[in-house]
Amino acid sequence: MSQMIHINVVLPNGHSELFTLEPSSTLQELKTAAAQAFRKKYLKLLITAVNLEQTLEEAEIEDGECLTALVLQPQLAATGAAFALWCHGDNAVVTWGNATRGGDSSAVQDQLKGVQQIQASHSAFAAILEDGSVLTWGDAEGGGDSSAVRDQLKGVQQIQASSQALAAILKDGSVVTWGGAEFGGDSSAVRDQLTGVQQIQATAGAFAAILEDGSVVTWGEADSGGDSSAVRDQLWDVQQIQATEGAFAAILGDGSVITWGEADRGGDSSAVRDQLRGVQQIQATPGAFAAILEDGSVVTWGNEDKGGDSSAVQDQLKGVQQIQARLLGPLLRFWKMDLSLPGVVHSTAVTVPQFEISSGVCSGFRPQKGPLLRFWKMDPLLPGVMQRMAVTVHRKGLCCDSGRWIRCYLH
């Protein structure tokens, strides 16, 4: 019988536990035992071995050795219908939800080692690994298939996502994009300009990159901020860019702000331009911006229903240090349905990614040139709408699978 090995595992706070294991036990078994003893689900052993399937003997762990373990903080990324739970530097990524939209990661699970960051479009995930490579899964058209650019995805530092495309900043400051071309997945028109990129921000359909000289390069859907030609001459010494779902706002070095994109989503700040001086920080909802000024006051603009009108609380917005906004998914408000569907003439609102439903509508969706909403059960109070129906969201409306058009307002 082999001699048992005694190993002391210590947390940074001084809490320690002694474990007695056989030399043939694996590092994973030691890690699992430590996690149970410390009652911490996510731990990382600070050892040189990278393969947790190695035995203690193979990893040259000696009797009486003391190992340090770090408690990892789990992080959550989400597409419109799936989640990914991960810890920085760990090898375990747990996914669930709609399989075609990232909930099934089985095809890449064995390769998800040393994850540094996970980013998500509305339908796919992208993970940066410790060697700077990238793994993707989920809907191919939404960025889940990166095979066309796999050889270019080396030394990746950061990934940003629009609704259906992904953009990666490499170590040399260049950018690689993939996913839906109309959502920014095709950056070929500006590839030569994308050098020395420091930061990338995204709306639902476009990207904006800050270069090391403080200038900005944009691409993607023109109406969503992909076309910045109207303000290009003003975009110098840019310090930070924030985005709603359809517009960008850039803070310049002098504290002023330049905006572009969809006017009703914050792209037009002309009404508050004179107030936007000494801006320290900007936050955004899907349709509006809020800026904190150096005197602690707040200026808002954009869609009034999305936070663009703060007049009711303006007197209270003094000495503000920080603003937080939650970016919910697109709110689809149907106010007129096809006449062949009787009873559906009132307003019904559906917040897509979170499945927060009003008026009793049950829905699910997956992307196909924009989210595909599949309504399989409607409120019994809405007669004539019990049959299964699919609609594809477009910028200007919804197209029913029967070919009928349904007017909508996409917030």
N, C-alpha and C positions, 0 to 999 in steps of 0.2 A: 504494500500500500504506500502510495507516494506521500511525502511529508506535506502537511498543510502550510499555506502561506498566510501570514498575518499582515494585513494592510490597514494603515490608519488613513482615513479620508477626512480632510479638514476643509471647512468653509472659510471664506475670508473673515467672517465675524468671530472665528475661533471655535465654533461648534464642530466637534469631531466625533467620528464613529469608527469602531474597530471591526474589521471584517476578516473572517477566516474562510479561505477558499482553497480548493485544490489547484495545483499548478496548471491543470488542463482547463480550468474555467476561463471563459473569455473576458475581454475587457468590457464587452457589452453587458455581461452578467454582473460584473462589478459595478458598472454604472447603474444598472437597474436596481441592485441591492442598495446602493447609496441613495438613489432617488426615493426608494421606499422608506429607508431609515430616517432621512431628513424630511420626509413628507413634502418633497419638492418634485414635481413631475418632470421638470426640464433642468437637467444638470449637464455640465460639460467637464470632463476630467482634463486637467492640464498635464498632458503627457505628449511625448514626441510621436508616438505611434498614431497613425491616421486611420488604420483599419481596426475597428472595434471588434472584429471577428477573430483577431489574434488572441492566442491564449496568453495568460499571464507569463508563462515560461517563454513564449516566443517574443513577448514584448520586454523581456528581461526585467520583470518586476520582481524584486527580491523580498525575502521574508523580513518583516519589520519596516518596510518602506512606508514613507508618508507621502500621500498624494493630495494635491489641492483640487477642489471642485468649485466651479462657479455656478451660481443659480442663474439660469437663462430666463429672460423675459419673453414670453411668447408674443408674437405679433400676428395680426390678422390682415390679410388682403382679400379683396372681393371683386368679382366681376358682377354682372347684373343678376346672376342666378347661381353663383357658386362661391365657396369660401376656400381659402388656403391658410392654414395655421402653421407657423414656422418660428424658429428661433435663429438669431444671427449666429452663423458659424456651425450650426448643428446639422446633422444628417437626416433628421426626421421632418418631413413635410406631410401634413394631413390635409386632405382635400375632401369636400363633400358638396352636394348640390347637383344642379343640372350637369350631367356627364359631358354633354357636347359643349358646354360653356366653361369648362375647367374643373368640374367636380370630379372627373376621373383623371387621375395623374398616373395611372398604372404603367403607361407606356414609357414614362421617364423616371419612375420612382427610384429605380436602382442607380440612376445617375445624379440624383439630387443630393450631392455631398457638399458640405461646407457652404450652405446657402448664405449669401451676404445681403441680398435684397430680393423681394418679390414685388413686381409691379403688375397691374391688371388693366386691361381694356374692358369694355363692357362684356366681352365674350371669351377672353383668353388670358392666360398668365405667362409671365416671363420671369425667370429666376436667374440672378447673377451668382455664379459659383465663385469659390475662393481663388480659382485660377484665372478668373476674369472672363470665362466663357459663359454662354447663355443657353438655358434650356427653356423651351416653350411648349405649352399644351393648351388644349381648348379648341375653339372654332378656328379653322384654318384662315378664313377670310378676315377674321378679327385679330390676327396676329399669332394664332396658335401654331402656325407652320412657318418656321424661320429657316427652312432648309435652303432657300435661295440665297440667303446671306450668311449662312452658318460659318463659312470660312473667314468672313470679315469680322465676326463677333469675337474678337480677341482683345483682352485688356479693357473690358467694359467697366466703366466707373459708375455710371448712373443710367437708369432707364425711365423714360416718361411715356405716358400713354394718352392718346385721344380716345374717342369712343370705340374705334375699330382699327387702330394702328398703334405701333410702338416705335420709339426712337431711342437709340442708345448712344451715349457719349463715350468715346474710346479714350484711352490714356493719352493719345497724341492730340486730343482735342477735335478729332473728326467725328462724324455722325453717321450711323447706319440706321436705316428705317425699313420697316416691313409691315405687312397687313394691308388693309383697305387703301388702295391708292388715293381715292377721293377724300379719305380722312387723314391724309398726311403720310401714308405708307410709302408713297413715291416722292422722294426728295431729289430726284435726278436734276430737276431744273435749277436747283440752288446748291448742288453738291460742291462745286468749286468755291462757293462762298463759306461753306461750313468748315472753317478752320479756326482753331483756338477757341472752341466753344466752351463756355464756362457753366452755363445753365440752360435748361430747356423747360418751357412751360407749355401747357396744351389746353385748348378748348375741346369741345366734342369733336370738331372736325379739322383742326389745324394745330400747328406747332409754331412756337417762337423761340429762337435761340439767341442768347446774349453772348457776343464774342468778347475776346479779351480786350479789345479796344473800346468796348462799351457800345458798339453798334448792335443792331438786331437784324436777324434773317428770319423770314417767315415763309411757310409753305403749307399746302393743304387747301381745304375749301375756302375760297376767297371770302365769302360772306361771313364765315366764322373766324376771321382774323388771319387767314392765310395770305391775304393781300394787304400789305402795310404800305403800299406805294404812296398813299395820300399823306402819310406822316413820316415817311422815311427820313426826310431831311431833319426832322426834329428828334429822331431817335439816336441821340449821342449821349455818352456818359450814363448809360442806363445801369442802374444799381440792382433793380429787382423787377420781375414781371409777375403779375397775378392774373388769373383768368376766371371768367364765368364759363358757361357752356358755349357762348357764342362771341365773346369779346375778350380783348387783352387790355391791361392797364400797366404801364411802365412808369416806375419812379425814377426820375433823373437825379443826377448828383446835386442839383440845386434845390431839390425837394419838390419840384413841380411834377405833374403827371401828364402823360400822353396816352390816349386811348384810341382803339380802332376795333373794327368788327361790327357785329350786329348792334344797331343803335339802341333797340329796346332791351338789350342784355348788357348794357353798360358801355357799348362802343362809342356812344356820344356823351361826352362829359361837358359839353359847351355851357350848359346851364349852371355848372358849379366851377367852371374853370378858374375864375378869379379867387375862389376860396381854397383851391388846391395849391397851397403854398406851405413849405416846411413839412411835407408829408413824411411820416416816419415808417408807416406800415399800411398795407392794404390787405383786406380780406374780401372774400367773394362767396356769394351764394350762386346757384345756377344762373340767376338773371340780374344780379346787382352787385355793386361794389360799396365798401365802406372804408374810408381812409382816416387814420389817426394822425392829427397834426401835432407839431412840436409843443403846442400849448395845451394838449390833452383834449381838444375838441374833436368832433367827428363830422366828416362830410360824406354823404351818401348820394348815389345816383344809379340809374338803371331802372329796371322794372319795379314799379311801386309795390306790386303784390309779392315781390321777392326780396323786399328789404331796401329798395331804392329810395323810399320816402321815410325819413326819420323825423319829420317835422313834429309829430305828436310827443316825442321824447327828447327833442333837441335841447331843452333847458336842463335835462338831467345828464346829458353827455358832456360832462366836465371832468377833467383830470383822468381821462381814460388811458389806461396803460396797455391794454391788449383787447383784441376783438376776436371772437371765434365764430365761425360760420360752418354749418353742416351742409355739404354738397349732396343733396338728394338727387335721385334720378329724374329723368324728364317726366313732367306732369302732363299727361294727355287729357285734354278736356274735350269731350265729345258733346257738341250741342245740336247737331243735326245728323240723323242717321238716314240710311236709305229708306225710301217710302215703303219698300216691301217688308220692312221690319217694323210693324206697328207698335206704338206705345213708347218708342225711344226718342222722344222729342225734347226731354229736359237735359240739363247739364249733368254729366257723369264724369268724375275725376278719377284717374288711376295713376299712382306713382309707380313707375315700372320696376326699377331694380329692387326696391324694398318690398314690393307686393303690398303696399299700403293702399287698400281699396276703400273707396266710398261708394255709396249707393248699392252696396251688396254685390258688386261684380267680382267673380272669381276669375283669375287669369294667370297664365304662365306665358313665357315668351323665350325665344331664342333668336339670334341675329341672322339675317339674310338680307344683305344690302340695307342695313338698318334693322332695328329690333323687329322680330316677327311676333306679333301678339296673337295668341290662339285662345279665344274665349270658348270655353266648353260648358260653362254653366252661368246663366244670368239670373238676376233677381226674379223670382216668380211674379213680382209686381209688374214686370216688363214683359207683357205677352208677346209671343211671336219671335222671341230671341233665345229659344232653347236649343236650336241646332248649333252644331260646331261650326265655327267660322274663323278664318285666319285673315289678318290684315298686316300689311307691311308698312312700317312707318317711313314716310318720306318727309323732307323738309317742309313741304307745302301741304301735306295731307296724308290720308291713309288710303291704301288701295286694297280692296277686299279681294279674296281669292276667286270670287265669282266674276271679277272684272268691274264690279261696281265701285264707285268712289265714295268715300265717307269724309265729309269735311271735318277738320279738327283744328284746334289751336294748340300748338306745341310750345309750352312755356320754356 
